Amino acid sequence: MLAESGCILPMTIRPLICRLHPYSFTEADISGIDPTCPISCEGNWPVLLEQLGMAIGEARKWHQLLYGELHTDKTAACRQ
């Protein structure tokens, strides 16, 4: 659910792709923060994300889960 202040869903039930925003990432790794996000202009965005429960360590776990799920789904589709 998107509100004026951003997503209001608890982090525990947000889809993984939503948990990763505003990080920029590829399948290989997280490469930084999306430059279109307003906090990208802040010099202390890592601290802000940590305060929001979105520290890079958590983001890396979500990243692994996301691509793990994608690979699992792809493997299952190939078996059918």
N, CA, C and O atoms as a Maestro MAE file, in Angstrom:
{
 s_m_m2io_version
 :::
 2.0.0
}

f_m_ct {
 s_m_title
 :::
 protein
 m_atom[320] {
  # First column is atom index #
  i_m_mmod_type
  r_m_x_coord
  r_m_y_coord
  r_m_z_coord
  i_m_residue_number
  s_m_chain_name
  s_m_pdb_residue_name
  s_m_pdb_atom_name
  i_m_atomic_number
  :::
  1 25 0.837 -1.170 0.000 1 A "MET " " N  " 7
  2 3 0.000 0.000 0.000 1 A "MET " " CA " 6
  3 2 0.884 1.236 0.000 1 A "MET " " C  " 6
  4 15 1.753 1.403 0.856 1 A "MET " " O  " 8
  5 25 0.646 2.080 -0.959 2 A "LEU " " N  " 7
  6 3 1.459 3.274 -1.085 2 A "LEU " " CA " 6
  7 2 0.711 4.480 -0.528 2 A "LEU " " C  " 6
  8 15 -0.420 4.763 -0.921 2 A "LEU " " O  " 8
  9 25 1.356 5.173 0.381 3 A "ALA " " N  " 7
  10 3 0.808 6.397 0.954 3 A "ALA " " CA " 6
  11 2 1.714 7.555 0.554 3 A "ALA " " C  " 6
  12 15 2.733 7.349 -0.104 3 A "ALA " " O  " 8
  13 25 1.360 8.727 0.934 4 A "GLU " " N  " 7
  14 3 2.157 9.902 0.595 4 A "GLU " " CA " 6
  15 2 3.599 9.766 1.102 4 A "GLU " " C  " 6
  16 15 4.535 10.259 0.472 4 A "GLU " " O  " 8
  17 25 3.764 9.103 2.225 5 A "SER " " N  " 7
  18 3 5.092 8.945 2.816 5 A "SER " " CA " 6
  19 2 5.814 7.694 2.324 5 A "SER " " C  " 6
  20 15 6.924 7.413 2.776 5 A "SER " " O  " 8
  21 25 5.218 6.947 1.419 6 A "GLY " " N  " 7
  22 3 5.837 5.732 0.893 6 A "GLY " " CA " 6
  23 2 5.011 4.509 1.234 6 A "GLY " " C  " 6
  24 15 3.842 4.625 1.603 6 A "GLY " " O  " 8
  25 25 5.615 3.340 1.112 7 A "CYS " " N  " 7
  26 3 4.917 2.089 1.396 7 A "CYS " " CA " 6
  27 2 4.622 1.987 2.889 7 A "CYS " " C  " 6
  28 15 5.493 2.232 3.724 7 A "CYS " " O  " 8
  29 25 3.389 1.624 3.211 8 A "ILE " " N  " 7
  30 3 3.018 1.519 4.619 8 A "ILE " " CA " 6
  31 2 2.836 0.071 5.065 8 A "ILE " " C  " 6
  32 15 2.448 -0.185 6.205 8 A "ILE " " O  " 8
  33 25 3.115 -0.872 4.172 9 A "LEU " " N  " 7
  34 3 3.047 -2.279 4.573 9 A "LEU " " CA " 6
  35 2 4.209 -2.587 5.508 9 A "LEU " " C  " 6
  36 15 5.316 -2.091 5.296 9 A "LEU " " O  " 8
  37 25 3.982 -3.387 6.525 10 A "PRO " " N  " 7
  38 3 5.105 -3.795 7.375 10 A "PRO " " CA " 6
  39 2 6.158 -4.528 6.533 10 A "PRO " " C  " 6
  40 15 5.824 -5.263 5.604 10 A "PRO " " O  " 8
  41 25 7.399 -4.319 6.864 11 A "MET " " N  " 7
  42 3 8.508 -4.906 6.100 11 A "MET " " CA " 6
  43 2 8.369 -6.426 5.992 11 A "MET " " C  " 6
  44 15 8.754 -7.013 4.980 11 A "MET " " O  " 8
  45 25 7.827 -7.060 7.019 12 A "THR " " N  " 7
  46 3 7.728 -8.519 7.028 12 A "THR " " CA " 6
  47 2 6.772 -9.092 5.993 12 A "THR " " C  " 6
  48 15 6.849 -10.276 5.668 12 A "THR " " O  " 8
  49 25 5.861 -8.254 5.465 13 A "ILE " " N  " 7
  50 3 4.927 -8.774 4.455 13 A "ILE " " CA " 6
  51 2 5.075 -8.096 3.094 13 A "ILE " " C  " 6
  52 15 4.349 -8.432 2.159 13 A "ILE " " O  " 8
  53 25 5.992 -7.161 2.971 14 A "ARG " " N  " 7
  54 3 6.232 -6.523 1.671 14 A "ARG " " CA " 6
  55 2 6.826 -7.541 0.711 14 A "ARG " " C  " 6
  56 15 7.610 -8.394 1.127 14 A "ARG " " O  " 8
  57 25 6.470 -7.468 -0.555 15 A "PRO " " N  " 7
  58 3 7.161 -8.300 -1.546 15 A "PRO " " CA " 6
  59 2 8.661 -7.968 -1.550 15 A "PRO " " C  " 6
  60 15 9.048 -6.832 -1.276 15 A "PRO " " O  " 8
  61 25 9.485 -8.944 -1.856 16 A "LEU " " N  " 7
  62 3 10.936 -8.739 -1.823 16 A "LEU " " CA " 6
  63 2 11.373 -7.594 -2.727 16 A "LEU " " C  " 6
  64 15 12.241 -6.803 -2.356 16 A "LEU " " O  " 8
  65 25 10.781 -7.504 -3.899 17 A "ILE " " N  " 7
  66 3 11.166 -6.443 -4.830 17 A "ILE " " CA " 6
  67 2 10.909 -5.068 -4.209 17 A "ILE " " C  " 6
  68 15 11.665 -4.125 -4.445 17 A "ILE " " O  " 8
  69 25 9.856 -4.961 -3.427 18 A "CYS " " N  " 7
  70 3 9.543 -3.689 -2.755 18 A "CYS " " CA " 6
  71 2 10.497 -3.424 -1.594 18 A "CYS " " C  " 6
  72 15 10.847 -2.276 -1.323 18 A "CYS " " O  " 8
  73 25 10.910 -4.470 -0.920 19 A "ARG " " N  " 7
  74 3 11.842 -4.288 0.194 19 A "ARG " " CA " 6
  75 2 13.178 -3.741 -0.303 19 A "ARG " " C  " 6
  76 15 13.871 -3.018 0.413 19 A "ARG " " O  " 8
  77 25 13.522 -4.092 -1.525 20 A "LEU " " N  " 7
  78 3 14.815 -3.676 -2.067 20 A "LEU " " CA " 6
  79 2 14.842 -2.223 -2.546 20 A "LEU " " C  " 6
  80 15 15.918 -1.652 -2.722 20 A "LEU " " O  " 8
  81 25 13.694 -1.634 -2.755 21 A "HIS " " N  " 7
  82 3 13.683 -0.239 -3.184 21 A "HIS " " CA " 6
  83 2 14.107 0.646 -2.020 21 A "HIS " " C  " 6
  84 15 13.574 0.456 -0.927 21 A "HIS " " O  " 8
  85 25 14.994 1.568 -2.164 22 A "PRO " " N  " 7
  86 3 15.520 2.227 -3.349 22 A "PRO " " CA " 6
  87 2 16.900 1.746 -3.795 22 A "PRO " " C  " 6
  88 15 17.603 2.476 -4.493 22 A "PRO " " O  " 8
  89 25 17.298 0.547 -3.412 23 A "TYR " " N  " 7
  90 3 18.593 0.044 -3.855 23 A "TYR " " CA " 6
  91 2 18.570 -0.240 -5.356 23 A "TYR " " C  " 6
  92 15 17.549 -0.669 -5.895 23 A "TYR " " O  " 8
  93 25 19.683 -0.001 -6.021 24 A "SER " " N  " 7
  94 3 19.877 -0.402 -7.416 24 A "SER " " CA " 6
  95 2 20.559 -1.756 -7.370 24 A "SER " " C  " 6
  96 15 21.493 -1.961 -6.595 24 A "SER " " O  " 8
  97 25 20.092 -2.685 -8.202 25 A "PHE " " N  " 7
  98 3 20.683 -4.020 -8.149 25 A "PHE " " CA " 6
  99 2 20.527 -4.745 -9.476 25 A "PHE " " C  " 6
  100 15 19.672 -4.421 -10.299 25 A "PHE " " O  " 8
  101 25 21.376 -5.724 -9.646 26 A "THR " " N  " 7
  102 3 21.288 -6.679 -10.738 26 A "THR " " CA " 6
  103 2 21.288 -8.052 -10.086 26 A "THR " " C  " 6
  104 15 21.347 -8.160 -8.861 26 A "THR " " O  " 8
  105 25 21.225 -9.085 -10.886 27 A "GLU " " N  " 7
  106 3 21.271 -10.420 -10.311 27 A "GLU " " CA " 6
  107 2 22.577 -10.642 -9.552 27 A "GLU " " C  " 6
  108 15 22.604 -11.373 -8.562 27 A "GLU " " O  " 8
  109 25 23.642 -10.022 -10.005 28 A "ALA " " N  " 7
  110 3 24.958 -10.230 -9.395 28 A "ALA " " CA " 6
  111 2 25.084 -9.610 -8.005 28 A "ALA " " C  " 6
  112 15 25.680 -10.213 -7.113 28 A "ALA " " O  " 8
  113 25 24.526 -8.406 -7.809 29 A "ASP " " N  " 7
  114 3 24.729 -7.736 -6.521 29 A "ASP " " CA " 6
  115 2 23.934 -6.436 -6.462 29 A "ASP " " C  " 6
  116 15 23.314 -6.012 -7.437 29 A "ASP " " O  " 8
  117 25 23.976 -5.832 -5.302 30 A "ILE " " N  " 7
  118 3 23.414 -4.503 -5.090 30 A "ILE " " CA " 6
  119 2 24.522 -3.510 -5.430 30 A "ILE " " C  " 6
  120 15 25.646 -3.621 -4.940 30 A "ILE " " O  " 8
  121 25 24.185 -2.536 -6.278 31 A "SER " " N  " 7
  122 3 25.219 -1.626 -6.768 31 A "SER " " CA " 6
  123 2 25.151 -0.220 -6.170 31 A "SER " " C  " 6
  124 15 25.969 0.633 -6.513 31 A "SER " " O  " 8
  125 25 24.209 0.026 -5.304 32 A "GLY " " N  " 7
  126 3 24.101 1.354 -4.701 32 A "GLY " " CA " 6
  127 2 22.652 1.704 -4.463 32 A "GLY " " C  " 6
  128 15 21.845 0.851 -4.095 32 A "GLY " " O  " 8
  129 25 22.333 2.948 -4.672 33 A "ILE " " N  " 7
  130 3 20.975 3.432 -4.451 33 A "ILE " " CA " 6
  131 2 20.471 4.091 -5.726 33 A "ILE " " C  " 6
  132 15 21.237 4.727 -6.449 33 A "ILE " " O  " 8
  133 25 19.201 3.939 -5.993 34 A "ASP " " N  " 7
  134 3 18.572 4.501 -7.179 34 A "ASP " " CA " 6
  135 2 18.718 6.021 -7.145 34 A "ASP " " C  " 6
  136 15 18.271 6.662 -6.193 34 A "ASP " " O  " 8
  137 25 19.337 6.604 -8.167 35 A "PRO " " N  " 7
  138 3 19.549 8.051 -8.160 35 A "PRO " " CA " 6
  139 2 18.258 8.862 -8.242 35 A "PRO " " C  " 6
  140 15 18.273 10.062 -7.967 35 A "PRO " " O  " 8
  141 25 17.148 8.236 -8.613 36 A "THR " " N  " 7
  142 3 15.876 8.962 -8.668 36 A "THR " " CA " 6
  143 2 15.197 9.048 -7.299 36 A "THR " " C  " 6
  144 15 14.229 9.791 -7.133 36 A "THR " " O  " 8
  145 25 15.692 8.302 -6.333 37 A "CYS " " N  " 7
  146 3 15.127 8.348 -4.992 37 A "CYS " " CA " 6
  147 2 15.592 9.639 -4.303 37 A "CYS " " C  " 6
  148 15 16.776 9.972 -4.345 37 A "CYS " " O  " 8
  149 25 14.667 10.357 -3.675 38 A "PRO " " N  " 7
  150 3 15.051 11.622 -3.019 38 A "PRO " " CA " 6
  151 2 16.177 11.476 -1.995 38 A "PRO " " C  " 6
  152 15 16.961 12.408 -1.817 38 A "PRO " " O  " 8
  153 25 16.274 10.344 -1.327 39 A "ILE " " N  " 7
  154 3 17.334 10.238 -0.309 39 A "ILE " " CA " 6
  155 2 18.711 10.017 -0.932 39 A "ILE " " C  " 6
  156 15 19.718 10.054 -0.225 39 A "ILE " " O  " 8
  157 25 18.769 9.786 -2.257 40 A "SER " " N  " 7
  158 3 20.074 9.588 -2.897 40 A "SER " " CA " 6
  159 2 20.920 10.858 -2.829 40 A "SER " " C  " 6
  160 15 22.146 10.794 -2.917 40 A "SER " " O  " 8
  161 25 20.271 12.003 -2.674 41 A "CYS " " N  " 7
  162 3 20.994 13.276 -2.573 41 A "CYS " " CA " 6
  163 2 21.562 13.505 -1.180 41 A "CYS " " C  " 6
  164 15 22.414 14.370 -0.977 41 A "CYS " " O  " 8
  165 25 21.081 12.723 -0.228 42 A "GLU " " N  " 7
  166 3 21.557 12.847 1.153 42 A "GLU " " CA " 6
  167 2 22.913 12.170 1.284 42 A "GLU " " C  " 6
  168 15 23.104 11.053 0.802 42 A "GLU " " O  " 8
  169 25 23.835 12.830 1.922 43 A "GLY " " N  " 7
  170 3 25.139 12.229 2.134 43 A "GLY " " CA " 6
  171 2 25.100 11.079 3.124 43 A "GLY " " C  " 6
  172 15 26.017 10.259 3.171 43 A "GLY " " O  " 8
  173 25 24.042 11.021 3.908 44 A "ASN " " N  " 7
  174 3 23.952 9.984 4.947 44 A "ASN " " CA " 6
  175 2 22.853 8.964 4.644 44 A "ASN " " C  " 6
  176 15 22.235 8.437 5.569 44 A "ASN " " O  " 8
  177 25 22.598 8.676 3.354 45 A "TRP " " N  " 7
  178 3 21.528 7.732 3.034 45 A "TRP " " CA " 6
  179 2 21.737 6.354 3.640 45 A "TRP " " C  " 6
  180 15 20.744 5.710 3.979 45 A "TRP " " O  " 8
  181 25 22.974 5.848 3.805 46 A "PRO " " N  " 7
  182 3 23.102 4.545 4.467 46 A "PRO " " CA " 6
  183 2 22.543 4.568 5.895 46 A "PRO " " C  " 6
  184 15 21.936 3.594 6.342 46 A "PRO " " O  " 8
  185 25 22.746 5.669 6.601 47 A "VAL " " N  " 7
  186 3 22.230 5.794 7.967 47 A "VAL " " CA " 6
  187 2 20.704 5.860 7.944 47 A "VAL " " C  " 6
  188 15 20.038 5.232 8.767 47 A "VAL " " O  " 8
  189 25 20.156 6.622 7.000 48 A "LEU " " N  " 7
  190 3 18.698 6.722 6.889 48 A "LEU " " CA " 6
  191 2 18.073 5.359 6.611 48 A "LEU " " C  " 6
  192 15 17.066 4.998 7.221 48 A "LEU " " O  " 8
  193 25 18.668 4.604 5.690 49 A "LEU " " N  " 7
  194 3 18.130 3.280 5.373 49 A "LEU " " CA " 6
  195 2 18.255 2.333 6.561 49 A "LEU " " C  " 6
  196 15 17.374 1.506 6.794 49 A "LEU " " O  " 8
  197 25 19.337 2.451 7.304 50 A "GLU " " N  " 7
  198 3 19.496 1.620 8.500 50 A "GLU " " CA " 6
  199 2 18.407 1.948 9.525 50 A "GLU " " C  " 6
  200 15 17.839 1.046 10.140 50 A "GLU " " O  " 8
  201 25 18.123 3.224 9.703 51 A "GLN " " N  " 7
  202 3 17.081 3.645 10.646 51 A "GLN " " CA " 6
  203 2 15.702 3.140 10.212 51 A "GLN " " C  " 6
  204 15 14.831 2.913 11.053 51 A "GLN " " O  " 8
  205 25 15.504 2.968 8.912 52 A "LEU " " N  " 7
  206 3 14.237 2.465 8.384 52 A "LEU " " CA " 6
  207 2 14.173 0.943 8.363 52 A "LEU " " C  " 6
  208 15 13.185 0.370 7.903 52 A "LEU " " O  " 8
  209 25 15.232 0.276 8.862 53 A "GLY " " N  " 7
  210 3 15.269 -1.183 8.840 53 A "GLY " " CA " 6
  211 2 15.627 -1.739 7.477 53 A "GLY " " C  " 6
  212 15 15.290 -2.878 7.152 53 A "GLY " " O  " 8
  213 25 16.313 -0.930 6.679 54 A "MET " " N  " 7
  214 3 16.660 -1.316 5.322 54 A "MET " " CA " 6
  215 2 18.167 -1.259 5.089 54 A "MET " " C  " 6
  216 15 18.612 -0.919 3.993 54 A "MET " " O  " 8
  217 25 18.946 -1.584 6.100 55 A "ALA " " N  " 7
  218 3 20.402 -1.529 6.001 55 A "ALA " " CA " 6
  219 2 20.883 -2.471 4.901 55 A "ALA " " C  " 6
  220 15 20.186 -3.416 4.530 55 A "ALA " " O  " 8
  221 25 22.059 -2.207 4.398 56 A "ILE " " N  " 7
  222 3 22.615 -2.986 3.280 56 A "ILE " " CA " 6
  223 2 22.688 -4.480 3.596 56 A "ILE " " C  " 6
  224 15 22.496 -5.305 2.703 56 A "ILE " " O  " 8
  225 25 22.956 -4.833 4.828 57 A "GLY " " N  " 7
  226 3 22.999 -6.253 5.199 57 A "GLY " " CA " 6
  227 2 21.648 -6.928 5.005 57 A "GLY " " C  " 6
  228 15 21.570 -8.041 4.485 57 A "GLY " " O  " 8
  229 25 20.592 -6.252 5.422 58 A "GLU " " N  " 7
  230 3 19.235 -6.776 5.215 58 A "GLU " " CA " 6
  231 2 18.917 -6.833 3.730 58 A "GLU " " C  " 6
  232 15 18.352 -7.811 3.241 58 A "GLU " " O  " 8
  233 25 19.284 -5.777 3.018 59 A "ALA " " N  " 7
  234 3 19.011 -5.727 1.580 59 A "ALA " " CA " 6
  235 2 19.704 -6.882 0.852 59 A "ALA " " C  " 6
  236 15 19.140 -7.452 -0.082 59 A "ALA " " O  " 8
  237 25 20.903 -7.223 1.269 60 A "ARG " " N  " 7
  238 3 21.613 -8.351 0.623 60 A "ARG " " CA " 6
  239 2 20.881 -9.672 0.884 60 A "ARG " " C  " 6
  240 15 20.842 -10.536 0.009 60 A "ARG " " O  " 8
  241 25 20.306 -9.835 2.071 61 A "LYS " " N  " 7
  242 3 19.511 -11.046 2.355 61 A "LYS " " CA " 6
  243 2 18.285 -11.097 1.452 61 A "LYS " " C  " 6
  244 15 17.968 -12.143 0.887 61 A "LYS " " O  " 8
  245 25 17.587 -9.953 1.315 62 A "TRP " " N  " 7
  246 3 16.397 -9.911 0.459 62 A "TRP " " CA " 6
  247 2 16.762 -10.175 -0.989 62 A "TRP " " C  " 6
  248 15 16.024 -10.837 -1.719 62 A "TRP " " O  " 8
  249 25 17.918 -9.643 -1.398 63 A "HIS " " N  " 7
  250 3 18.412 -9.841 -2.765 63 A "HIS " " CA " 6
  251 2 18.621 -11.336 -3.031 63 A "HIS " " C  " 6
  252 15 18.196 -11.851 -4.065 63 A "HIS " " O  " 8
  253 25 19.269 -12.018 -2.109 64 A "GLN " " N  " 7
  254 3 19.492 -13.465 -2.249 64 A "GLN " " CA " 6
  255 2 18.168 -14.218 -2.295 64 A "GLN " " C  " 6
  256 15 17.996 -15.124 -3.110 64 A "GLN " " O  " 8
  257 25 17.238 -13.849 -1.430 65 A "LEU " " N  " 7
  258 3 15.923 -14.506 -1.424 65 A "LEU " " CA " 6
  259 2 15.190 -14.285 -2.740 65 A "LEU " " C  " 6
  260 15 14.603 -15.216 -3.291 65 A "LEU " " O  " 8
  261 25 15.222 -13.059 -3.241 66 A "LEU " " N  " 7
  262 3 14.539 -12.731 -4.486 66 A "LEU " " CA " 6
  263 2 15.056 -13.585 -5.633 66 A "LEU " " C  " 6
  264 15 14.271 -14.217 -6.341 66 A "LEU " " O  " 8
  265 25 16.361 -13.609 -5.818 67 A "TYR " " N  " 7
  266 3 16.914 -14.368 -6.939 67 A "TYR " " CA " 6
  267 2 16.844 -15.870 -6.692 67 A "TYR " " C  " 6
  268 15 16.778 -16.646 -7.646 67 A "TYR " " O  " 8
  269 25 16.858 -16.294 -5.432 68 A "GLY " " N  " 7
  270 3 16.631 -17.704 -5.127 68 A "GLY " " CA " 6
  271 2 15.238 -18.130 -5.558 68 A "GLY " " C  " 6
  272 15 15.059 -19.198 -6.143 68 A "GLY " " O  " 8
  273 25 14.245 -17.283 -5.263 69 A "GLU " " N  " 7
  274 3 12.870 -17.585 -5.680 69 A "GLU " " CA " 6
  275 2 12.737 -17.586 -7.202 69 A "GLU " " C  " 6
  276 15 12.067 -18.448 -7.771 69 A "GLU " " O  " 8
  277 25 13.373 -16.626 -7.851 70 A "LEU " " N  " 7
  278 3 13.296 -16.570 -9.318 70 A "LEU " " CA " 6
  279 2 13.903 -17.811 -9.952 70 A "LEU " " C  " 6
  280 15 13.348 -18.353 -10.907 70 A "LEU " " O  " 8
  281 25 15.034 -18.264 -9.431 71 A "HIS " " N  " 7
  282 3 15.670 -19.469 -9.979 71 A "HIS " " CA " 6
  283 2 14.844 -20.707 -9.687 71 A "HIS " " C  " 6
  284 15 14.767 -21.607 -10.523 71 A "HIS " " O  " 8
  285 25 14.226 -20.771 -8.516 72 A "THR " " N  " 7
  286 3 13.366 -21.899 -8.168 72 A "THR " " CA " 6
  287 2 12.161 -21.949 -9.106 72 A "THR " " C  " 6
  288 15 11.801 -23.016 -9.604 72 A "THR " " O  " 8
  289 25 11.544 -20.800 -9.344 73 A "ASP " " N  " 7
  290 3 10.388 -20.739 -10.252 73 A "ASP " " CA " 6
  291 2 10.779 -21.133 -11.667 73 A "ASP " " C  " 6
  292 15 10.026 -21.833 -12.345 73 A "ASP " " O  " 8
  293 25 11.941 -20.695 -12.119 74 A "LYS " " N  " 7
  294 3 12.409 -21.001 -13.474 74 A "LYS " " CA " 6
  295 2 12.676 -22.498 -13.608 74 A "LYS " " C  " 6
  296 15 12.334 -23.100 -14.625 74 A "LYS " " O  " 8
  297 25 13.281 -23.096 -12.592 75 A "THR " " N  " 7
  298 3 13.564 -24.530 -12.604 75 A "THR " " CA " 6
  299 2 12.277 -25.321 -12.618 75 A "THR " " C  " 6
  300 15 12.162 -26.298 -13.358 75 A "THR " " O  " 8
  301 25 11.310 -24.923 -11.821 76 A "ALA " " N  " 7
  302 3 10.017 -25.617 -11.764 76 A "ALA " " CA " 6
  303 2 9.309 -25.521 -13.111 76 A "ALA " " C  " 6
  304 15 8.699 -26.493 -13.557 76 A "ALA " " O  " 8
  305 25 9.380 -24.380 -13.755 77 A "ALA " " N  " 7
  306 3 8.713 -24.197 -15.054 77 A "ALA " " CA " 6
  307 2 9.358 -25.087 -16.119 77 A "ALA " " C  " 6
  308 15 8.668 -25.584 -17.009 77 A "ALA " " O  " 8
  309 25 10.663 -25.290 -16.034 78 A "CYS " " N  " 7
  310 3 11.367 -26.114 -17.021 78 A "CYS " " CA " 6
  311 2 11.008 -27.591 -16.862 78 A "CYS " " C  " 6
  312 15 11.071 -28.346 -17.833 78 A "CYS " " O  " 8
  313 25 10.639 -28.005 -15.671 79 A "ARG " " N  " 7
  314 3 10.290 -29.419 -15.429 79 A "ARG " " CA " 6
  315 2 8.919 -29.771 -15.977 79 A "ARG " " C  " 6
  316 15 8.618 -30.943 -16.205 79 A "ARG " " O  " 8
  317 25 8.099 -28.772 -16.188 80 A "GLN " " N  " 7
  318 3 6.714 -29.042 -16.633 80 A "GLN " " CA " 6
  319 2 6.619 -29.252 -18.111 80 A "GLN " " C  " 6
  320 15 5.528 -29.487 -18.633 80 A "GLN " " O  " 8
  :::
 }
 m_bond[319] {
  # First column is bond index #
  i_m_from
  i_m_to
  i_m_order
  :::
  1 1 2 1
  2 2 3 1
  3 3 4 2
  4 3 5 1
  5 5 6 1
  6 6 7 1
  7 7 8 2
  8 7 9 1
  9 9 10 1
  10 10 11 1
  11 11 12 2
  12 11 13 1
  13 13 14 1
  14 14 15 1
  15 15 16 2
  16 15 17 1
  17 17 18 1
  18 18 19 1
  19 19 20 2
  20 19 21 1
  21 21 22 1
  22 22 23 1
  23 23 24 2
  24 23 25 1
  25 25 26 1
  26 26 27 1
  27 27 28 2
  28 27 29 1
  29 29 30 1
  30 30 31 1
  31 31 32 2
  32 31 33 1
  33 33 34 1
  34 34 35 1
  35 35 36 2
  36 35 37 1
  37 37 38 1
  38 38 39 1
  39 39 40 2
  40 39 41 1
  41 41 42 1
  42 42 43 1
  43 43 44 2
  44 43 45 1
  45 45 46 1
  46 46 47 1
  47 47 48 2
  48 47 49 1
  49 49 50 1
  50 50 51 1
  51 51 52 2
  52 51 53 1
  53 53 54 1
  54 54 55 1
  55 55 56 2
  56 55 57 1
  57 57 58 1
  58 58 59 1
  59 59 60 2
  60 59 61 1
  61 61 62 1
  62 62 63 1
  63 63 64 2
  64 63 65 1
  65 65 66 1
  66 66 67 1
  67 67 68 2
  68 67 69 1
  69 69 70 1
  70 70 71 1
  71 71 72 2
  72 71 73 1
  73 73 74 1
  74 74 75 1
  75 75 76 2
  76 75 77 1
  77 77 78 1
  78 78 79 1
  79 79 80 2
  80 79 81 1
  81 81 82 1
  82 82 83 1
  83 83 84 2
  84 83 85 1
  85 85 86 1
  86 86 87 1
  87 87 88 2
  88 87 89 1
  89 89 90 1
  90 90 91 1
  91 91 92 2
  92 91 93 1
  93 93 94 1
  94 94 95 1
  95 95 96 2
  96 95 97 1
  97 97 98 1
  98 98 99 1
  99 99 100 2
  100 99 101 1
  101 101 102 1
  102 102 103 1
  103 103 104 2
  104 103 105 1
  105 105 106 1
  106 106 107 1
  107 107 108 2
  108 107 109 1
  109 109 110 1
  110 110 111 1
  111 111 112 2
  112 111 113 1
  113 113 114 1
  114 114 115 1
  115 115 116 2
  116 115 117 1
  117 117 118 1
  118 118 119 1
  119 119 120 2
  120 119 121 1
  121 121 122 1
  122 122 123 1
  123 123 124 2
  124 123 125 1
  125 125 126 1
  126 126 127 1
  127 127 128 2
  128 127 129 1
  129 129 130 1
  130 130 131 1
  131 131 132 2
  132 131 133 1
  133 133 134 1
  134 134 135 1
  135 135 136 2
  136 135 137 1
  137 137 138 1
  138 138 139 1
  139 139 140 2
  140 139 141 1
  141 141 142 1
  142 142 143 1
  143 143 144 2
  144 143 145 1
  145 145 146 1
  146 146 147 1
  147 147 148 2
  148 147 149 1
  149 149 150 1
  150 150 151 1
  151 151 152 2
  152 151 153 1
  153 153 154 1
  154 154 155 1
  155 155 156 2
  156 155 157 1
  157 157 158 1
  158 158 159 1
  159 159 160 2
  160 159 161 1
  161 161 162 1
  162 162 163 1
  163 163 164 2
  164 163 165 1
  165 165 166 1
  166 166 167 1
  167 167 168 2
  168 167 169 1
  169 169 170 1
  170 170 171 1
  171 171 172 2
  172 171 173 1
  173 173 174 1
  174 174 175 1
  175 175 176 2
  176 175 177 1
  177 177 178 1
  178 178 179 1
  179 179 180 2
  180 179 181 1
  181 181 182 1
  182 182 183 1
  183 183 184 2
  184 183 185 1
  185 185 186 1
  186 186 187 1
  187 187 188 2
  188 187 189 1
  189 189 190 1
  190 190 191 1
  191 191 192 2
  192 191 193 1
  193 193 194 1
  194 194 195 1
  195 195 196 2
  196 195 197 1
  197 197 198 1
  198 198 199 1
  199 199 200 2
  200 199 201 1
  201 201 202 1
  202 202 203 1
  203 203 204 2
  204 203 205 1
  205 205 206 1
  206 206 207 1
  207 207 208 2
  208 207 209 1
  209 209 210 1
  210 210 211 1
  211 211 212 2
  212 211 213 1
  213 213 214 1
  214 214 215 1
  215 215 216 2
  216 215 217 1
  217 217 218 1
  218 218 219 1
  219 219 220 2
  220 219 221 1
  221 221 222 1
  222 222 223 1
  223 223 224 2
  224 223 225 1
  225 225 226 1
  226 226 227 1
  227 227 228 2
  228 227 229 1
  229 229 230 1
  230 230 231 1
  231 231 232 2
  232 231 233 1
  233 233 234 1
  234 234 235 1
  235 235 236 2
  236 235 237 1
  237 237 238 1
  238 238 239 1
  239 239 240 2
  240 239 241 1
  241 241 242 1
  242 242 243 1
  243 243 244 2
  244 243 245 1
  245 245 246 1
  246 246 247 1
  247 247 248 2
  248 247 249 1
  249 249 250 1
  250 250 251 1
  251 251 252 2
  252 251 253 1
  253 253 254 1
  254 254 255 1
  255 255 256 2
  256 255 257 1
  257 257 258 1
  258 258 259 1
  259 259 260 2
  260 259 261 1
  261 261 262 1
  262 262 263 1
  263 263 264 2
  264 263 265 1
  265 265 266 1
  266 266 267 1
  267 267 268 2
  268 267 269 1
  269 269 270 1
  270 270 271 1
  271 271 272 2
  272 271 273 1
  273 273 274 1
  274 274 275 1
  275 275 276 2
  276 275 277 1
  277 277 278 1
  278 278 279 1
  279 279 280 2
  280 279 281 1
  281 281 282 1
  282 282 283 1
  283 283 284 2
  284 283 285 1
  285 285 286 1
  286 286 287 1
  287 287 288 2
  288 287 289 1
  289 289 290 1
  290 290 291 1
  291 291 292 2
  292 291 293 1
  293 293 294 1
  294 294 295 1
  295 295 296 2
  296 295 297 1
  297 297 298 1
  298 298 299 1
  299 299 300 2
  300 299 301 1
  301 301 302 1
  302 302 303 1
  303 303 304 2
  304 303 305 1
  305 305 306 1
  306 306 307 1
  307 307 308 2
  308 307 309 1
  309 309 310 1
  310 310 311 1
  311 311 312 2
  312 311 313 1
  313 313 314 1
  314 314 315 1
  315 315 316 2
  316 315 317 1
  317 317 318 1
  318 318 319 1
  319 319 320 2
  :::
 }
}
